[in-house]
């Protein structure tokens, strides 16, 4: 029986085992970084409605953190 807490390697990079959790984490990081790059590509000094909505969300989250 395999424990659900076991960390079996998905593949090896040379001597380093790479588990599925690392691959999933890197995939999520790539999606978030790509989405952030796409959203911030065409920012303007006079914001559009979409940019204003995103800035409102960011400032709300920022005020909740501080």
PDB file of N, CA, C, O and CB in Angstrom:
ATOM      1  N   UNK A   1       0.847  -1.181   0.000  1.00  0.00           N
ATOM      2  CA  UNK A   1       0.000   0.000   0.000  1.00  0.00           C
ATOM      3  C   UNK A   1       0.893   1.245   0.000  1.00  0.00           C
ATOM      4  O   UNK A   1       1.839   1.341   0.782  1.00  0.00           O
ATOM      5  CB  UNK A   1      -0.964  -0.002   1.229  1.00  0.00           C
ATOM      6  N   UNK A   2       0.580   2.195  -0.887  1.00  0.00           N
ATOM      7  CA  UNK A   2       1.368   3.415  -0.994  1.00  0.00           C
ATOM      8  C   UNK A   2       0.699   4.512  -0.166  1.00  0.00           C
ATOM      9  O   UNK A   2      -0.500   4.758  -0.293  1.00  0.00           O
ATOM     10  CB  UNK A   2       1.520   3.854  -2.481  1.00  0.00           C
ATOM     11  N   UNK A   3       1.486   5.159   0.673  1.00  0.00           N
ATOM     12  CA  UNK A   3       0.983   6.236   1.513  1.00  0.00           C
ATOM     13  C   UNK A   3       0.659   7.458   0.654  1.00  0.00           C
ATOM     14  O   UNK A   3       1.394   7.748  -0.290  1.00  0.00           O
ATOM     15  CB  UNK A   3       2.011   6.599   2.610  1.00  0.00           C
ATOM     16  N   UNK A   4      -0.422   8.181   0.956  1.00  0.00           N
ATOM     17  CA  UNK A   4      -0.716   9.401   0.206  1.00  0.00           C
ATOM     18  C   UNK A   4       0.310  10.502   0.470  1.00  0.00           C
ATOM     19  O   UNK A   4       0.360  11.496  -0.254  1.00  0.00           O
ATOM     20  CB  UNK A   4      -2.107   9.900   0.554  1.00  0.00           C
ATOM     21  N   UNK A   5       1.126  10.323   1.510  1.00  0.00           N
ATOM     22  CA  UNK A   5       2.155  11.303   1.823  1.00  0.00           C
ATOM     23  C   UNK A   5       3.478  10.993   1.144  1.00  0.00           C
ATOM     24  O   UNK A   5       4.437  11.754   1.271  1.00  0.00           O
ATOM     25  CB  UNK A   5       2.355  11.380   3.309  1.00  0.00           C
ATOM     26  N   UNK A   6       3.535   9.879   0.424  1.00  0.00           N
ATOM     27  CA  UNK A   6       4.787   9.532  -0.244  1.00  0.00           C
ATOM     28  C   UNK A   6       5.045  10.500  -1.391  1.00  0.00           C
ATOM     29  O   UNK A   6       4.115  11.043  -1.986  1.00  0.00           O
ATOM     30  CB  UNK A   6       4.749   8.075  -0.763  1.00  0.00           C
ATOM     31  N   UNK A   7       6.297  10.701  -1.683  1.00  0.00           N
ATOM     32  CA  UNK A   7       6.704  11.668  -2.689  1.00  0.00           C
ATOM     33  C   UNK A   7       7.478  10.939  -3.775  1.00  0.00           C
ATOM     34  O   UNK A   7       8.701  11.060  -3.857  1.00  0.00           O
ATOM     35  CB  UNK A   7       7.556  12.808  -2.065  1.00  0.00           C
ATOM     36  N   UNK A   8       6.777  10.185  -4.604  1.00  0.00           N
ATOM     37  CA  UNK A   8       7.425   9.402  -5.645  1.00  0.00           C
ATOM     38  C   UNK A   8       7.851  10.305  -6.793  1.00  0.00           C
ATOM     39  O   UNK A   8       7.102  11.198  -7.189  1.00  0.00           O
ATOM     40  CB  UNK A   8       6.491   8.294  -6.150  1.00  0.00           C
ATOM     41  N   UNK A   9       9.042  10.084  -7.330  1.00  0.00           N
ATOM     42  CA  UNK A   9       9.504  10.934  -8.432  1.00  0.00           C
ATOM     43  C   UNK A   9       8.734  10.664  -9.721  1.00  0.00           C
ATOM     44  O   UNK A   9       8.418   9.519 -10.045  1.00  0.00           O
ATOM     45  CB  UNK A   9      10.996  10.721  -8.670  1.00  0.00           C
ATOM     46  N   UNK A  10       8.440  11.735 -10.445  1.00  0.00           N
ATOM     47  CA  UNK A  10       7.783  11.641 -11.741  1.00  0.00           C
ATOM     48  C   UNK A  10       8.813  11.325 -12.817  1.00  0.00           C
ATOM     49  O   UNK A  10       8.553  10.535 -13.724  1.00  0.00           O
ATOM     50  CB  UNK A  10       7.033  12.947 -12.072  1.00  0.00           C
ATOM     51  N   UNK A  11       9.998  11.957 -12.706  1.00  0.00           N
ATOM     52  CA  UNK A  11      11.127  11.681 -13.592  1.00  0.00           C
ATOM     53  C   UNK A  11      12.399  12.141 -12.895  1.00  0.00           C
ATOM     54  O   UNK A  11      12.343  12.692 -11.795  1.00  0.00           O
ATOM     55  CB  UNK A  11      10.954  12.391 -14.980  1.00  0.00           C
ATOM     56  N   UNK A  12      13.523  11.921 -13.518  1.00  0.00           N
ATOM     57  CA  UNK A  12      14.818  12.299 -12.949  1.00  0.00           C
ATOM     58  C   UNK A  12      15.532  13.261 -13.887  1.00  0.00           C
ATOM     59  O   UNK A  12      15.529  13.073 -15.104  1.00  0.00           O
ATOM     60  CB  UNK A  12      15.692  11.049 -12.687  1.00  0.00           C
ATOM     61  N   UNK A  13      16.137  14.281 -13.321  1.00  0.00           N
ATOM     62  CA  UNK A  13      17.030  15.180 -14.050  1.00  0.00           C
ATOM     63  C   UNK A  13      18.438  14.873 -13.556  1.00  0.00           C
ATOM     64  O   UNK A  13      18.899  15.418 -12.553  1.00  0.00           O
ATOM     65  CB  UNK A  13      16.648  16.710 -13.834  1.00  0.00           C
ATOM     66  N   UNK A  14      19.093  14.005 -14.274  1.00  0.00           N
ATOM     67  CA  UNK A  14      20.392  13.527 -13.802  1.00  0.00           C
ATOM     68  C   UNK A  14      20.174  12.737 -12.523  1.00  0.00           C
ATOM     69  O   UNK A  14      19.367  11.808 -12.506  1.00  0.00           O
ATOM     70  CB  UNK A  14      21.388  14.710 -13.566  1.00  0.00           C
ATOM     71  N   UNK A  15      20.874  13.087 -11.450  1.00  0.00           N
ATOM     72  CA  UNK A  15      20.688  12.358 -10.193  1.00  0.00           C
ATOM     73  C   UNK A  15      19.527  12.883  -9.345  1.00  0.00           C
ATOM     74  O   UNK A  15      19.225  12.309  -8.299  1.00  0.00           O
ATOM     75  CB  UNK A  15      21.956  12.418  -9.387  1.00  0.00           C
ATOM     76  N   UNK A  16      18.874  13.961  -9.778  1.00  0.00           N
ATOM     77  CA  UNK A  16      17.821  14.580  -8.978  1.00  0.00           C
ATOM     78  C   UNK A  16      16.443  14.040  -9.337  1.00  0.00           C
ATOM     79  O   UNK A  16      16.031  14.123 -10.494  1.00  0.00           O
ATOM     80  CB  UNK A  16      17.847  16.085  -9.159  1.00  0.00           C
ATOM     81  N   UNK A  17      15.724  13.486  -8.362  1.00  0.00           N
ATOM     82  CA  UNK A  17      14.344  13.072  -8.626  1.00  0.00           C
ATOM     83  C   UNK A  17      13.415  14.291  -8.606  1.00  0.00           C
ATOM     84  O   UNK A  17      13.540  15.154  -7.737  1.00  0.00           O
ATOM     85  CB  UNK A  17      13.879  12.019  -7.583  1.00  0.00           C
ATOM     86  N   UNK A  18      12.493  14.358  -9.558  1.00  0.00           N
ATOM     87  CA  UNK A  18      11.546  15.474  -9.648  1.00  0.00           C
ATOM     88  C   UNK A  18      10.144  14.918  -9.400  1.00  0.00           C
ATOM     89  O   UNK A  18       9.592  14.225 -10.255  1.00  0.00           O
ATOM     90  CB  UNK A  18      11.634  16.198 -11.050  1.00  0.00           C
ATOM     91  N   UNK A  19       9.561  15.222  -8.223  1.00  0.00           N
ATOM     92  CA  UNK A  19       8.224  14.697  -7.918  1.00  0.00           C
ATOM     93  C   UNK A  19       7.123  15.471  -8.645  1.00  0.00           C
ATOM     94  O   UNK A  19       7.349  16.570  -9.152  1.00  0.00           O
ATOM     95  CB  UNK A  19       7.975  14.743  -6.413  1.00  0.00           C
ATOM     96  N   UNK A  20       5.945  14.884  -8.684  1.00  0.00           N
ATOM     97  CA  UNK A  20       4.795  15.485  -9.368  1.00  0.00           C
ATOM     98  C   UNK A  20       4.415  16.831  -8.758  1.00  0.00           C
ATOM     99  O   UNK A  20       3.985  17.734  -9.476  1.00  0.00           O
ATOM    100  CB  UNK A  20       3.598  14.539  -9.319  1.00  0.00           C
ATOM    101  N   UNK A  21       4.567  16.974  -7.446  1.00  0.00           N
ATOM    102  CA  UNK A  21       4.212  18.236  -6.794  1.00  0.00           C
ATOM    103  C   UNK A  21       5.080  19.387  -7.297  1.00  0.00           C
ATOM    104  O   UNK A  21       4.594  20.511  -7.422  1.00  0.00           O
ATOM    105  CB  UNK A  21       4.348  18.105  -5.275  1.00  0.00           C
ATOM    106  N   UNK A  22       6.344  19.129  -7.583  1.00  0.00           N
ATOM    107  CA  UNK A  22       7.232  20.173  -8.103  1.00  0.00           C
ATOM    108  C   UNK A  22       6.807  20.559  -9.517  1.00  0.00           C
ATOM    109  O   UNK A  22       6.789  21.741  -9.859  1.00  0.00           O
ATOM    110  CB  UNK A  22       8.710  19.698  -8.093  1.00  0.00           C
ATOM    111  N   UNK A  23       6.469  19.578 -10.330  1.00  0.00           N
ATOM    112  CA  UNK A  23       6.030  19.853 -11.704  1.00  0.00           C
ATOM    113  C   UNK A  23       4.734  20.666 -11.686  1.00  0.00           C
ATOM    114  O   UNK A  23       4.590  21.611 -12.462  1.00  0.00           O
ATOM    115  CB  UNK A  23       5.828  18.527 -12.493  1.00  0.00           C
ATOM    116  N   UNK A  24       3.795  20.310 -10.815  1.00  0.00           N
ATOM    117  CA  UNK A  24       2.533  21.049 -10.718  1.00  0.00           C
ATOM    118  C   UNK A  24       2.772  22.475 -10.232  1.00  0.00           C
ATOM    119  O   UNK A  24       2.166  23.414 -10.748  1.00  0.00           O
ATOM    120  CB  UNK A  24       1.559  20.326  -9.773  1.00  0.00           C
ATOM    121  N   UNK A  25       3.644  22.643  -9.251  1.00  0.00           N
ATOM    122  CA  UNK A  25       3.948  23.971  -8.728  1.00  0.00           C
ATOM    123  C   UNK A  25       4.568  24.858  -9.797  1.00  0.00           C
ATOM    124  O   UNK A  25       4.190  26.022  -9.933  1.00  0.00           O
ATOM    125  CB  UNK A  25       4.883  23.869  -7.530  1.00  0.00           C
ATOM    126  N   UNK A  26       5.515  24.319 -10.555  1.00  0.00           N
ATOM    127  CA  UNK A  26       6.149  25.098 -11.617  1.00  0.00           C
ATOM    128  C   UNK A  26       5.158  25.423 -12.732  1.00  0.00           C
ATOM    129  O   UNK A  26       5.228  26.500 -13.322  1.00  0.00           O
ATOM    130  CB  UNK A  26       7.350  24.340 -12.188  1.00  0.00           C
ATOM    131  N   UNK A  27       4.239  24.510 -13.026  1.00  0.00           N
ATOM    132  CA  UNK A  27       3.208  24.782 -14.028  1.00  0.00           C
ATOM    133  C   UNK A  27       2.304  25.926 -13.603  1.00  0.00           C
ATOM    134  O   UNK A  27       1.980  26.797 -14.410  1.00  0.00           O
ATOM    135  CB  UNK A  27       2.375  23.534 -14.282  1.00  0.00           C
ATOM    136  N   UNK A  28       1.896  25.929 -12.345  1.00  0.00           N
ATOM    137  CA  UNK A  28       1.055  27.008 -11.822  1.00  0.00           C
ATOM    138  C   UNK A  28       1.817  28.329 -11.832  1.00  0.00           C
ATOM    139  O   UNK A  28       1.251  29.367 -12.174  1.00  0.00           O
ATOM    140  CB  UNK A  28       0.575  26.679 -10.392  1.00  0.00           C
ATOM    141  N   UNK A  29       3.095  28.300 -11.461  1.00  0.00           N
ATOM    142  CA  UNK A  29       3.906  29.520 -11.479  1.00  0.00           C
ATOM    143  C   UNK A  29       4.027  30.082 -12.888  1.00  0.00           C
ATOM    144  O   UNK A  29       3.963  31.297 -13.078  1.00  0.00           O
ATOM    145  CB  UNK A  29       5.298  29.245 -10.906  1.00  0.00           C
ATOM    146  N   UNK A  30       4.203  29.207 -13.882  1.00  0.00           N
ATOM    147  CA  UNK A  30       4.287  29.667 -15.272  1.00  0.00           C
ATOM    148  C   UNK A  30       2.978  30.303 -15.731  1.00  0.00           C
ATOM    149  O   UNK A  30       2.989  31.333 -16.405  1.00  0.00           O
ATOM    150  CB  UNK A  30       4.649  28.501 -16.196  1.00  0.00           C
ATOM    151  N   UNK A  31       1.845  29.688 -15.364  1.00  0.00           N
ATOM    152  CA  UNK A  31       0.546  30.262 -15.727  1.00  0.00           C
ATOM    153  C   UNK A  31       0.336  31.630 -15.084  1.00  0.00           C
ATOM    154  O   UNK A  31      -0.126  32.558 -15.747  1.00  0.00           O
ATOM    155  CB  UNK A  31      -0.583  29.317 -15.315  1.00  0.00           C
ATOM    156  N   UNK A  32       0.672  31.764 -13.800  1.00  0.00           N
ATOM    157  CA  UNK A  32       0.505  33.044 -13.117  1.00  0.00           C
ATOM    158  C   UNK A  32       1.436  34.113 -13.684  1.00  0.00           C
ATOM    159  O   UNK A  32       1.025  35.258 -13.869  1.00  0.00           O
ATOM    160  CB  UNK A  32       0.754  32.878 -11.623  1.00  0.00           C
ATOM    161  N   UNK A  33       2.676  33.748 -13.957  1.00  0.00           N
ATOM    162  CA  UNK A  33       3.628  34.712 -14.520  1.00  0.00           C
ATOM    163  C   UNK A  33       3.206  35.129 -15.926  1.00  0.00           C
ATOM    164  O   UNK A  33       3.294  36.307 -16.272  1.00  0.00           O
ATOM    165  CB  UNK A  33       5.051  34.115 -14.548  1.00  0.00           C
ATOM    166  N   UNK A  34       2.753  34.189 -16.732  1.00  0.00           N
ATOM    167  CA  UNK A  34       2.287  34.513 -18.081  1.00  0.00           C
ATOM    168  C   UNK A  34       1.051  35.387 -18.055  1.00  0.00           C
ATOM    169  O   UNK A  34       0.942  36.340 -18.827  1.00  0.00           O
ATOM    170  CB  UNK A  34       1.999  33.245 -18.858  1.00  0.00           C
ATOM    171  N   UNK A  35       0.115  35.066 -17.168  1.00  0.00           N
ATOM    172  CA  UNK A  35      -1.087  35.893 -17.037  1.00  0.00           C
ATOM    173  C   UNK A  35      -0.763  37.299 -16.566  1.00  0.00           C
ATOM    174  O   UNK A  35      -1.333  38.271 -17.062  1.00  0.00           O
ATOM    175  CB  UNK A  35      -2.063  35.248 -16.077  1.00  0.00           C
ATOM    176  N   UNK A  36       0.152  37.411 -15.608  1.00  0.00           N
ATOM    177  CA  UNK A  36       0.567  38.733 -15.135  1.00  0.00           C
ATOM    178  C   UNK A  36       1.254  39.536 -16.219  1.00  0.00           C
ATOM    179  O   UNK A  36       1.034  40.741 -16.342  1.00  0.00           O
ATOM    180  CB  UNK A  36       1.489  38.599 -13.944  1.00  0.00           C
ATOM    181  N   UNK A  37       2.088  38.871 -17.008  1.00  0.00           N
ATOM    182  CA  UNK A  37       2.777  39.560 -18.105  1.00  0.00           C
ATOM    183  C   UNK A  37       1.777  40.043 -19.150  1.00  0.00           C
ATOM    184  O   UNK A  37       1.912  41.147 -19.676  1.00  0.00           O
ATOM    185  CB  UNK A  37       3.821  38.630 -18.758  1.00  0.00           C
ATOM    186  N   UNK A  38       0.775  39.222 -19.450  1.00  0.00           N
ATOM    187  CA  UNK A  38      -0.231  39.622 -20.442  1.00  0.00           C
ATOM    188  C   UNK A  38      -1.081  40.785 -19.931  1.00  0.00           C
ATOM    189  O   UNK A  38      -1.418  41.690 -20.694  1.00  0.00           O
ATOM    190  CB  UNK A  38      -1.134  38.430 -20.798  1.00  0.00           C
ATOM    191  N   UNK A  39      -1.429  40.763 -18.640  1.00  0.00           N
ATOM    192  CA  UNK A  39      -2.275  41.825 -18.090  1.00  0.00           C
ATOM    193  C   UNK A  39      -1.536  43.151 -17.949  1.00  0.00           C
ATOM    194  O   UNK A  39      -2.162  44.209 -18.015  1.00  0.00           O
ATOM    195  CB  UNK A  39      -2.817  41.404 -16.744  1.00  0.00           C
ATOM    196  N   UNK A  40      -0.233  43.117 -17.759  1.00  0.00           N
ATOM    197  CA  UNK A  40       0.518  44.360 -17.548  1.00  0.00           C
ATOM    198  C   UNK A  40       1.231  44.836 -18.804  1.00  0.00           C
ATOM    199  O   UNK A  40       2.021  45.778 -18.742  1.00  0.00           O
ATOM    200  CB  UNK A  40       1.528  44.170 -16.441  1.00  0.00           C
ATOM    201  N   UNK A  41       0.973  44.215 -19.921  1.00  0.00           N
ATOM    202  CA  UNK A  41       1.687  44.552 -21.149  1.00  0.00           C
ATOM    203  C   UNK A  41       1.312  45.920 -21.703  1.00  0.00           C
ATOM    204  O   UNK A  41       2.181  46.636 -22.201  1.00  0.00           O
ATOM    205  CB  UNK A  41       1.424  43.504 -22.190  1.00  0.00           C
ATOM    206  N   UNK A  42       0.057  46.295 -21.629  1.00  0.00           N
ATOM    207  CA  UNK A  42      -0.398  47.549 -22.246  1.00  0.00           C
ATOM    208  C   UNK A  42      -1.018  48.500 -21.216  1.00  0.00           C
ATOM    209  O   UNK A  42      -2.120  49.008 -21.423  1.00  0.00           O
ATOM    210  CB  UNK A  42      -1.417  47.252 -23.354  1.00  0.00           C
ATOM    211  N   UNK A  43      -0.319  48.737 -20.124  1.00  0.00           N
ATOM    212  CA  UNK A  43      -0.830  49.676 -19.127  1.00  0.00           C
ATOM    213  C   UNK A  43      -0.682  51.104 -19.644  1.00  0.00           C
ATOM    214  O   UNK A  43       0.258  51.417 -20.375  1.00  0.00           O
ATOM    215  CB  UNK A  43      -0.089  49.506 -17.775  1.00  0.00           C
ATOM    216  N   UNK A  44      -1.625  51.966 -19.253  1.00  0.00           N
ATOM    217  CA  UNK A  44      -1.635  53.348 -19.730  1.00  0.00           C
ATOM    218  C   UNK A  44      -1.731  54.301 -18.549  1.00  0.00           C
ATOM    219  O   UNK A  44      -2.181  53.917 -17.469  1.00  0.00           O
ATOM    220  CB  UNK A  44      -2.804  53.585 -20.712  1.00  0.00           C
ATOM    221  N   UNK A  45      -1.305  55.555 -18.758  1.00  0.00           N
ATOM    222  CA  UNK A  45      -1.427  56.556 -17.702  1.00  0.00           C
ATOM    223  C   UNK A  45      -2.889  56.899 -17.448  1.00  0.00           C
ATOM    224  O   UNK A  45      -3.284  57.106 -16.301  1.00  0.00           O
ATOM    225  CB  UNK A  45      -0.643  57.820 -18.068  1.00  0.00           C
ATOM    226  N   UNK A  46      -3.695  56.963 -18.503  1.00  0.00           N
ATOM    227  CA  UNK A  46      -5.140  57.147 -18.368  1.00  0.00           C
ATOM    228  C   UNK A  46      -5.753  55.760 -18.537  1.00  0.00           C
ATOM    229  O   UNK A  46      -5.854  55.258 -19.656  1.00  0.00           O
ATOM    230  CB  UNK A  46      -5.721  58.191 -19.433  1.00  0.00           C
ATOM    231  N   UNK A  47      -6.164  55.137 -17.425  1.00  0.00           N
ATOM    232  CA  UNK A  47      -6.573  53.736 -17.495  1.00  0.00           C
ATOM    233  C   UNK A  47      -7.915  53.518 -18.190  1.00  0.00           C
ATOM    234  O   UNK A  47      -8.822  54.347 -18.120  1.00  0.00           O
ATOM    235  CB  UNK A  47      -6.638  53.168 -16.115  1.00  0.00           C
ATOM    236  N   UNK A  48      -8.007  52.371 -18.863  1.00  0.00           N
ATOM    237  CA  UNK A  48      -9.278  51.941 -19.441  1.00  0.00           C
ATOM    238  C   UNK A  48     -10.135  51.364 -18.316  1.00  0.00           C
ATOM    239  O   UNK A  48      -9.693  51.299 -17.169  1.00  0.00           O
ATOM    240  CB  UNK A  48      -9.061  50.886 -20.590  1.00  0.00           C
ATOM    241  N   UNK A  49     -11.345  50.951 -18.638  1.00  0.00           N
ATOM    242  CA  UNK A  49     -12.213  50.364 -17.612  1.00  0.00           C
ATOM    243  C   UNK A  49     -11.616  49.085 -17.037  1.00  0.00           C
ATOM    244  O   UNK A  49     -11.672  48.851 -15.830  1.00  0.00           O
ATOM    245  CB  UNK A  49     -13.598  50.073 -18.191  1.00  0.00           C
ATOM    246  N   UNK A  50     -11.048  48.265 -17.906  1.00  0.00           N
ATOM    247  CA  UNK A  50     -10.448  47.008 -17.454  1.00  0.00           C
ATOM    248  C   UNK A  50      -9.269  47.279 -16.536  1.00  0.00           C
ATOM    249  O   UNK A  50      -9.140  46.653 -15.484  1.00  0.00           O
ATOM    250  CB  UNK A  50     -10.001  46.158 -18.651  1.00  0.00           C
ATOM    251  N   UNK A  51      -8.409  48.207 -16.928  1.00  0.00           N
ATOM    252  CA  UNK A  51      -7.248  48.534 -16.108  1.00  0.00           C
ATOM    253  C   UNK A  51      -7.692  49.138 -14.777  1.00  0.00           C
ATOM    254  O   UNK A  51      -7.107  48.830 -13.738  1.00  0.00           O
ATOM    255  CB  UNK A  51      -6.313  49.506 -16.856  1.00  0.00           C
ATOM    256  N   UNK A  52      -8.704  49.982 -14.791  1.00  0.00           N
ATOM    257  CA  UNK A  52      -9.203  50.588 -13.556  1.00  0.00           C
ATOM    258  C   UNK A  52      -9.771  49.523 -12.621  1.00  0.00           C
ATOM    259  O   UNK A  52      -9.564  49.590 -11.409  1.00  0.00           O
ATOM    260  CB  UNK A  52     -10.276  51.644 -13.871  1.00  0.00           C
ATOM    261  N   UNK A  53     -10.482  48.543 -13.173  1.00  0.00           N
ATOM    262  CA  UNK A  53     -11.033  47.465 -12.353  1.00  0.00           C
ATOM    263  C   UNK A  53      -9.919  46.626 -11.734  1.00  0.00           C
ATOM    264  O   UNK A  53      -9.984  46.271 -10.557  1.00  0.00           O
ATOM    265  CB  UNK A  53     -11.959  46.575 -13.191  1.00  0.00           C
ATOM    266  N   UNK A  54      -8.898  46.310 -12.528  1.00  0.00           N
ATOM    267  CA  UNK A  54      -7.779  45.533 -12.000  1.00  0.00           C
ATOM    268  C   UNK A  54      -7.008  46.315 -10.942  1.00  0.00           C
ATOM    269  O   UNK A  54      -6.582  45.741  -9.940  1.00  0.00           O
ATOM    270  CB  UNK A  54      -6.841  45.121 -13.130  1.00  0.00           C
ATOM    271  N   UNK A  55      -6.824  47.624 -11.152  1.00  0.00           N
ATOM    272  CA  UNK A  55      -6.143  48.442 -10.155  1.00  0.00           C
ATOM    273  C   UNK A  55      -6.958  48.530  -8.871  1.00  0.00           C
ATOM    274  O   UNK A  55      -6.382  48.576  -7.783  1.00  0.00           O
ATOM    275  CB  UNK A  55      -5.878  49.843 -10.706  1.00  0.00           C
ATOM    276  N   UNK A  56      -8.279  48.552  -8.972  1.00  0.00           N
ATOM    277  CA  UNK A  56      -9.136  48.556  -7.791  1.00  0.00           C
ATOM    278  C   UNK A  56      -8.961  47.266  -6.999  1.00  0.00           C
ATOM    279  O   UNK A  56      -8.871  47.297  -5.772  1.00  0.00           O
ATOM    280  CB  UNK A  56     -10.607  48.740  -8.192  1.00  0.00           C
ATOM    281  N   UNK A  57      -8.912  46.138  -7.692  1.00  0.00           N
ATOM    282  CA  UNK A  57      -8.714  44.848  -7.025  1.00  0.00           C
ATOM    283  C   UNK A  57      -7.358  44.810  -6.333  1.00  0.00           C
ATOM    284  O   UNK A  57      -7.256  44.381  -5.184  1.00  0.00           O
ATOM    285  CB  UNK A  57      -8.830  43.689  -8.036  1.00  0.00           C
ATOM    286  N   UNK A  58      -6.323  45.257  -7.028  1.00  0.00           N
ATOM    287  CA  UNK A  58      -4.976  45.239  -6.452  1.00  0.00           C
ATOM    288  C   UNK A  58      -4.894  46.152  -5.234  1.00  0.00           C
ATOM    289  O   UNK A  58      -4.314  45.771  -4.217  1.00  0.00           O
ATOM    290  CB  UNK A  58      -3.935  45.663  -7.500  1.00  0.00           C
ATOM    291  N   UNK A  59      -5.463  47.347  -5.322  1.00  0.00           N
ATOM    292  CA  UNK A  59      -5.397  48.264  -4.180  1.00  0.00           C
ATOM    293  C   UNK A  59      -6.224  47.749  -3.003  1.00  0.00           C
ATOM    294  O   UNK A  59      -5.849  47.969  -1.852  1.00  0.00           O
ATOM    295  CB  UNK A  59      -5.883  49.660  -4.589  1.00  0.00           C
ATOM    296  N   UNK A  60      -7.335  47.073  -3.267  1.00  0.00           N
ATOM    297  CA  UNK A  60      -8.133  46.487  -2.194  1.00  0.00           C
ATOM    298  C   UNK A  60      -7.361  45.385  -1.483  1.00  0.00           C
ATOM    299  O   UNK A  60      -7.334  45.336  -0.253  1.00  0.00           O
ATOM    300  CB  UNK A  60      -9.451  45.936  -2.746  1.00  0.00           C
ATOM    301  N   UNK A  61      -6.738  44.506  -2.247  1.00  0.00           N
ATOM    302  CA  UNK A  61      -5.937  43.436  -1.646  1.00  0.00           C
ATOM    303  C   UNK A  61      -4.769  44.036  -0.874  1.00  0.00           C
ATOM    304  O   UNK A  61      -4.447  43.577   0.222  1.00  0.00           O
ATOM    305  CB  UNK A  61      -5.422  42.456  -2.730  1.00  0.00           C
ATOM    306  N   UNK A  62      -4.129  45.063  -1.441  1.00  0.00           N
ATOM    307  CA  UNK A  62      -2.998  45.709  -0.779  1.00  0.00           C
ATOM    308  C   UNK A  62      -3.424  46.336   0.545  1.00  0.00           C
ATOM    309  O   UNK A  62      -2.700  46.235   1.535  1.00  0.00           O
ATOM    310  CB  UNK A  62      -2.381  46.773  -1.692  1.00  0.00           C
ATOM    311  N   UNK A  63      -4.585  46.980   0.575  1.00  0.00           N
ATOM    312  CA  UNK A  63      -5.047  47.602   1.819  1.00  0.00           C
ATOM    313  C   UNK A  63      -5.433  46.553   2.861  1.00  0.00           C
ATOM    314  O   UNK A  63      -5.321  46.813   4.059  1.00  0.00           O
ATOM    315  CB  UNK A  63      -6.239  48.523   1.539  1.00  0.00           C
ATOM    316  N   UNK A  64      -5.881  45.385   2.433  1.00  0.00           N
ATOM    317  CA  UNK A  64      -6.205  44.315   3.374  1.00  0.00           C
ATOM    318  C   UNK A  64      -4.948  43.714   3.997  1.00  0.00           C
ATOM    319  O   UNK A  64      -4.966  43.271   5.145  1.00  0.00           O
ATOM    320  CB  UNK A  64      -7.009  43.225   2.675  1.00  0.00           C
ATOM    321  N   UNK A  65      -3.865  43.701   3.236  1.00  0.00           N
ATOM    322  CA  UNK A  65      -2.613  43.121   3.726  1.00  0.00           C
ATOM    323  C   UNK A  65      -1.939  44.054   4.723  1.00  0.00           C
ATOM    324  O   UNK A  65      -1.386  43.593   5.722  1.00  0.00           O
ATOM    325  CB  UNK A  65      -1.664  42.822   2.556  1.00  0.00           C
ATOM    326  N   UNK A  66      -1.977  45.336   4.471  1.00  0.00           N
ATOM    327  CA  UNK A  66      -1.267  46.299   5.330  1.00  0.00           C
ATOM    328  C   UNK A  66      -2.034  46.650   6.529  1.00  0.00           C
ATOM    329  O   UNK A  66      -1.572  47.446   7.346  1.00  0.00           O
ATOM    330  CB  UNK A  66      -0.947  47.537   4.594  1.00  0.00           C
TER     331      UNK A  66
END
